Amino acid sequence: MKLYHPEHTIQVDFYPVKYWDGTISERLIYKTVTFGINGPNPVVSKRYINRKEMNREIDSRVHGFGYEVVDFHTIPQFYNSALTCAC
């Protein structure tokens, strides 16, 4: 799913996650947040979240902050364990 801030300064993307063995995760979602998408040096934040967090964040951004849903991502992104917490 792709969300845009009302002023088109922030873009939030949510992607399904695919493991290297070809299975699609039922738990993890890959999230990217791009700040300053219209500027010369956009900043991107990337992380994995669970589906419950994704649904809560979408609801908050769309209904609370006026974000617009502009696309739905259906192509899974490969899981990269380097992006997970080492805790």
VMD Tcl script that builds the backbone (N, CA, C; Angstrom):
set m [mol new atoms 261]
animate dup $m
set s [atomselect $m all]
$s set {name element resname resid chain x y z} {
  {N N MET 1 A 0.846 -1.157 0.000}
  {CA C MET 1 A 0.000 0.000 0.000}
  {C C MET 1 A 0.895 1.224 0.000}
  {N N LYS 2 A 0.500 2.243 -0.724}
  {CA C LYS 2 A 1.259 3.490 -0.773}
  {C C LYS 2 A 0.363 4.616 -0.279}
  {N N LEU 3 A 0.876 5.386 0.690}
  {CA C LEU 3 A 0.155 6.523 1.245}
  {C C LEU 3 A 0.937 7.797 0.981}
  {N N TYR 4 A 0.222 8.873 0.680}
  {CA C TYR 4 A 0.845 10.190 0.512}
  {C C TYR 4 A 0.308 11.149 1.554}
  {N N HIS 5 A 1.192 11.967 2.110}
  {CA C HIS 5 A 0.810 13.059 3.001}
  {C C HIS 5 A 0.002 14.070 2.187}
  {N N PRO 6 A -0.965 14.771 2.800}
  {CA C PRO 6 A -1.779 15.732 2.050}
  {C C PRO 6 A -0.959 16.781 1.289}
  {N N GLU 7 A 0.207 17.133 1.804}
  {CA C GLU 7 A 1.060 18.121 1.125}
  {C C GLU 7 A 2.085 17.457 0.208}
  {N N HIS 8 A 1.990 16.146 0.059}
  {CA C HIS 8 A 2.897 15.354 -0.785}
  {C C HIS 8 A 4.363 15.549 -0.421}
  {N N THR 9 A 4.636 15.621 0.883}
  {CA C THR 9 A 6.013 15.738 1.350}
  {C C THR 9 A 6.519 14.431 1.958}
  {N N ILE 10 A 5.589 13.527 2.312}
  {CA C ILE 10 A 5.948 12.240 2.916}
  {C C ILE 10 A 5.209 11.129 2.178}
  {N N GLN 11 A 5.938 10.058 1.900}
  {CA C GLN 11 A 5.358 8.881 1.256}
  {C C GLN 11 A 5.627 7.675 2.136}
  {N N VAL 12 A 4.601 6.878 2.403}
  {CA C VAL 12 A 4.739 5.673 3.219}
  {C C VAL 12 A 4.335 4.475 2.365}
  {N N ASP 13 A 5.205 3.472 2.286}
  {CA C ASP 13 A 4.939 2.264 1.501}
  {C C ASP 13 A 4.963 1.043 2.405}
  {N N PHE 14 A 4.023 0.135 2.170}
  {CA C PHE 14 A 3.963 -1.139 2.870}
  {C C PHE 14 A 3.985 -2.255 1.830}
  {N N TYR 15 A 4.900 -3.226 2.003}
  {CA C TYR 15 A 5.051 -4.331 1.061}
  {C C TYR 15 A 4.934 -5.664 1.780}
  {N N PRO 16 A 4.374 -6.675 1.116}
  {CA C PRO 16 A 4.467 -8.028 1.682}
  {C C PRO 16 A 5.927 -8.482 1.687}
  {N N VAL 17 A 6.255 -9.430 2.553}
  {CA C VAL 17 A 7.630 -9.916 2.689}
  {C C VAL 17 A 7.721 -11.350 2.179}
  {N N LYS 18 A 8.766 -11.615 1.407}
  {CA C LYS 18 A 9.017 -12.949 0.861}
  {C C LYS 18 A 10.365 -13.450 1.377}
  {N N TYR 19 A 10.380 -14.673 1.865}
  {CA C TYR 19 A 11.633 -15.285 2.309}
  {C C TYR 19 A 12.350 -15.894 1.118}
  {N N TRP 20 A 13.638 -16.218 1.313}
  {CA C TRP 20 A 14.460 -16.733 0.216}
  {C C TRP 20 A 13.991 -18.094 -0.284}
  {N N ASP 21 A 13.219 -18.815 0.530}
  {CA C ASP 21 A 12.708 -20.107 0.066}
  {C C ASP 21 A 11.413 -19.964 -0.738}
  {N N GLY 22 A 10.960 -18.723 -0.927}
  {CA C GLY 22 A 9.789 -18.460 -1.755}
  {C C GLY 22 A 8.490 -18.282 -0.996}
  {N N THR 23 A 8.489 -18.533 0.311}
  {CA C THR 23 A 7.258 -18.379 1.078}
  {C C THR 23 A 7.017 -16.909 1.425}
  {N N ILE 24 A 5.740 -16.541 1.478}
  {CA C ILE 24 A 5.342 -15.184 1.828}
  {C C ILE 24 A 5.035 -15.151 3.321}
  {N N SER 25 A 5.580 -14.173 4.021}
  {CA C SER 25 A 5.347 -14.058 5.452}
  {C C SER 25 A 3.907 -13.645 5.728}
  {N N GLU 26 A 3.293 -14.322 6.676}
  {CA C GLU 26 A 1.950 -13.948 7.111}
  {C C GLU 26 A 2.012 -12.959 8.266}
  {N N ARG 27 A 3.213 -12.705 8.769}
  {CA C ARG 27 A 3.387 -11.860 9.950}
  {C C ARG 27 A 4.058 -10.526 9.638}
  {N N LEU 28 A 5.110 -10.546 8.816}
  {CA C LEU 28 A 5.914 -9.343 8.592}
  {C C LEU 28 A 5.470 -8.534 7.380}
  {N N ILE 29 A 5.642 -7.214 7.503}
  {CA C ILE 29 A 5.416 -6.252 6.431}
  {C C ILE 29 A 6.660 -5.377 6.353}
  {N N TYR 30 A 7.112 -5.071 5.149}
  {CA C TYR 30 A 8.256 -4.185 4.944}
  {C C TYR 30 A 7.721 -2.773 4.749}
  {N N LYS 31 A 8.162 -1.854 5.596}
  {CA C LYS 31 A 7.671 -0.476 5.563}
  {C C LYS 31 A 8.801 0.475 5.212}
  {N N THR 32 A 8.537 1.383 4.276}
  {CA C THR 32 A 9.479 2.460 3.992}
  {C C THR 32 A 8.755 3.786 4.136}
  {N N VAL 33 A 9.432 4.752 4.719}
  {CA C VAL 33 A 8.915 6.112 4.840}
  {C C VAL 33 A 9.920 7.030 4.169}
  {N N THR 34 A 9.461 7.798 3.191}
  {CA C THR 34 A 10.338 8.719 2.466}
  {C C THR 34 A 9.923 10.144 2.816}
  {N N PHE 35 A 10.855 10.890 3.392}
  {CA C PHE 35 A 10.630 12.283 3.758}
  {C C PHE 35 A 11.241 13.182 2.688}
  {N N GLY 36 A 10.583 14.276 2.379}
  {CA C GLY 36 A 11.117 15.216 1.397}
  {C C GLY 36 A 11.131 14.653 -0.001}
  {N N ILE 37 A 10.036 14.003 -0.412}
  {CA C ILE 37 A 10.018 13.336 -1.716}
  {C C ILE 37 A 10.107 14.317 -2.878}
  {N N ASN 38 A 9.786 15.578 -2.632}
  {CA C ASN 38 A 9.882 16.578 -3.705}
  {C C ASN 38 A 11.200 17.328 -3.684}
  {N N GLY 39 A 12.031 17.088 -2.688}
  {CA C GLY 39 A 13.293 17.808 -2.548}
  {C C GLY 39 A 14.449 17.100 -3.231}
  {N N PRO 40 A 15.615 17.731 -3.191}
  {CA C PRO 40 A 16.785 17.157 -3.866}
  {C C PRO 40 A 17.394 15.964 -3.131}
  {N N ASN 41 A 17.188 15.859 -1.815}
  {CA C ASN 41 A 17.800 14.784 -1.017}
  {C C ASN 41 A 16.767 14.110 -0.125}
  {N N PRO 42 A 15.911 13.255 -0.690}
  {CA C PRO 42 A 14.921 12.584 0.148}
  {C C PRO 42 A 15.585 11.629 1.145}
  {N N VAL 43 A 14.980 11.497 2.318}
  {CA C VAL 43 A 15.489 10.622 3.369}
  {C C VAL 43 A 14.540 9.433 3.488}
  {N N VAL 44 A 15.100 8.219 3.494}
  {CA C VAL 44 A 14.270 7.016 3.533}
  {C C VAL 44 A 14.547 6.243 4.823}
  {N N SER 45 A 13.471 5.867 5.503}
  {CA C SER 45 A 13.540 5.014 6.680}
  {C C SER 45 A 12.927 3.668 6.303}
  {N N LYS 46 A 13.612 2.560 6.658}
  {CA C LYS 46 A 13.141 1.218 6.299}
  {C C LYS 46 A 13.103 0.355 7.541}
  {N N ARG 47 A 12.026 -0.441 7.664}
  {CA C ARG 47 A 11.954 -1.372 8.785}
  {C C ARG 47 A 10.886 -2.419 8.538}
  {N N TYR 48 A 10.924 -3.473 9.347}
  {CA C TYR 48 A 9.902 -4.510 9.308}
  {C C TYR 48 A 8.946 -4.285 10.473}
  {N N ILE 49 A 7.661 -4.416 10.191}
  {CA C ILE 49 A 6.647 -4.307 11.228}
  {C C ILE 49 A 5.690 -5.487 11.076}
  {N N ASN 50 A 4.864 -5.726 12.098}
  {CA C ASN 50 A 3.885 -6.798 11.956}
  {C C ASN 50 A 2.590 -6.231 11.372}
  {N N ARG 51 A 1.700 -7.104 10.977}
  {CA C ARG 51 A 0.455 -6.669 10.307}
  {C C ARG 51 A -0.428 -5.815 11.207}
  {N N LYS 52 A -0.439 -6.114 12.491}
  {CA C LYS 52 A -1.246 -5.328 13.427}
  {C C LYS 52 A -0.749 -3.886 13.475}
  {N N GLU 53 A 0.576 -3.704 13.541}
  {CA C GLU 53 A 1.153 -2.356 13.526}
  {C C GLU 53 A 0.817 -1.639 12.221}
  {N N MET 54 A 0.880 -2.368 11.091}
  {CA C MET 54 A 0.572 -1.766 9.798}
  {C C MET 54 A -0.870 -1.260 9.772}
  {N N ASN 55 A -1.807 -2.095 10.192}
  {CA C ASN 55 A -3.206 -1.681 10.180}
  {C C ASN 55 A -3.455 -0.478 11.079}
  {N N ARG 56 A -2.830 -0.462 12.243}
  {CA C ARG 56 A -2.967 0.664 13.165}
  {C C ARG 56 A -2.387 1.943 12.555}
  {N N GLU 57 A -1.228 1.817 11.921}
  {CA C GLU 57 A -0.587 2.995 11.333}
  {C C GLU 57 A -1.366 3.523 10.131}
  {N N ILE 58 A -1.874 2.636 9.293}
  {CA C ILE 58 A -2.676 3.074 8.145}
  {C C ILE 58 A -3.910 3.815 8.629}
  {N N ASP 59 A -4.600 3.244 9.608}
  {CA C ASP 59 A -5.794 3.881 10.154}
  {C C ASP 59 A -5.462 5.268 10.715}
  {N N SER 60 A -4.383 5.369 11.454}
  {CA C SER 60 A -3.981 6.644 12.046}
  {C C SER 60 A -3.624 7.683 10.984}
  {N N ARG 61 A -2.840 7.264 9.992}
  {CA C ARG 61 A -2.418 8.220 8.967}
  {C C ARG 61 A -3.568 8.658 8.060}
  {N N VAL 62 A -4.436 7.728 7.673}
  {CA C VAL 62 A -5.534 8.053 6.758}
  {C C VAL 62 A -6.634 8.837 7.473}
  {N N HIS 63 A -7.077 8.331 8.620}
  {CA C HIS 63 A -8.205 8.959 9.306}
  {C C HIS 63 A -7.790 10.087 10.243}
  {N N GLY 64 A -6.586 10.026 10.776}
  {CA C GLY 64 A -6.144 11.048 11.720}
  {C C GLY 64 A -5.380 12.197 11.090}
  {N N PHE 65 A -4.615 11.897 10.025}
  {CA C PHE 65 A -3.747 12.917 9.445}
  {C C PHE 65 A -4.060 13.223 7.988}
  {N N GLY 66 A -5.078 12.599 7.430}
  {CA C GLY 66 A -5.520 12.920 6.079}
  {C C GLY 66 A -4.668 12.371 4.946}
  {N N TYR 67 A -3.890 11.325 5.222}
  {CA C TYR 67 A -3.087 10.720 4.153}
  {C C TYR 67 A -4.018 10.111 3.110}
  {N N GLU 68 A -3.538 10.041 1.885}
  {CA C GLU 68 A -4.312 9.493 0.774}
  {C C GLU 68 A -3.709 8.159 0.330}
  {N N VAL 69 A -4.549 7.154 0.156}
  {CA C VAL 69 A -4.100 5.863 -0.374}
  {C C VAL 69 A -4.051 5.989 -1.889}
  {N N VAL 70 A -2.863 5.797 -2.478}
  {CA C VAL 70 A -2.721 5.999 -3.920}
  {C C VAL 70 A -2.353 4.728 -4.687}
  {N N ASP 71 A -1.947 3.661 -3.992}
  {CA C ASP 71 A -1.546 2.450 -4.694}
  {C C ASP 71 A -1.537 1.281 -3.707}
  {N N PHE 72 A -1.571 0.061 -4.236}
  {CA C PHE 72 A -1.459 -1.144 -3.429}
  {C C PHE 72 A -0.302 -1.973 -3.969}
  {N N HIS 73 A 0.695 -2.225 -3.119}
  {CA C HIS 73 A 1.853 -3.025 -3.515}
  {C C HIS 73 A 1.532 -4.499 -3.298}
  {N N THR 74 A 1.643 -5.281 -4.360}
  {CA C THR 74 A 1.379 -6.712 -4.247}
  {C C THR 74 A 2.620 -7.562 -4.501}
  {N N ILE 75 A 3.675 -6.963 -5.017}
  {CA C ILE 75 A 4.910 -7.708 -5.277}
  {C C ILE 75 A 5.736 -7.760 -3.994}
  {N N PRO 76 A 5.958 -8.953 -3.445}
  {CA C PRO 76 A 6.700 -9.076 -2.182}
  {C C PRO 76 A 8.160 -8.650 -2.334}
  {N N GLN 77 A 8.694 -8.115 -1.249}
  {CA C GLN 77 A 10.101 -7.744 -1.174}
  {C C GLN 77 A 10.827 -8.823 -0.381}
  {N N PHE 78 A 12.038 -9.173 -0.799}
  {CA C PHE 78 A 12.793 -10.209 -0.100}
  {C C PHE 78 A 13.186 -9.744 1.298}
  {N N TYR 79 A 13.076 -10.641 2.238}
  {CA C TYR 79 A 13.430 -10.393 3.634}
  {C C TYR 79 A 14.936 -10.277 3.763}
  {N N ASN 80 A 15.389 -9.238 4.451}
  {CA C ASN 80 A 16.804 -9.015 4.692}
  {C C ASN 80 A 17.012 -8.996 6.188}
  {N N SER 81 A 17.622 -10.027 6.729}
  {CA C SER 81 A 17.790 -10.121 8.192}
  {C C SER 81 A 18.690 -9.021 8.737}
  {N N ALA 82 A 19.439 -8.339 7.897}
  {CA C ALA 82 A 20.298 -7.251 8.352}
  {C C ALA 82 A 19.473 -6.052 8.825}
  {N N LEU 83 A 18.211 -5.965 8.418}
  {CA C LEU 83 A 17.357 -4.850 8.843}
  {C C LEU 83 A 16.650 -5.118 10.165}
  {N N THR 84 A 16.784 -6.314 10.715}
  {CA C THR 84 A 16.104 -6.637 11.962}
  {C C THR 84 A 16.957 -6.263 13.154}
  {N N CYS 85 A 16.330 -6.111 14.270}
  {CA C CYS 85 A 17.022 -5.747 15.503}
  {C C CYS 85 A 17.880 -6.908 15.989}
  {N N ALA 86 A 19.060 -6.611 16.450}
  {CA C ALA 86 A 19.964 -7.656 16.948}
  {C C ALA 86 A 19.790 -7.850 18.441}
  {N N CYS 87 A 18.720 -7.359 19.006}
  {CA C CYS 87 A 18.478 -7.446 20.448}
  {C C CYS 87 A 18.088 -8.832 20.868}
}
mol reanalyze $m
mol bondsrecalc $m
mol representation Tube
mol addrep $m
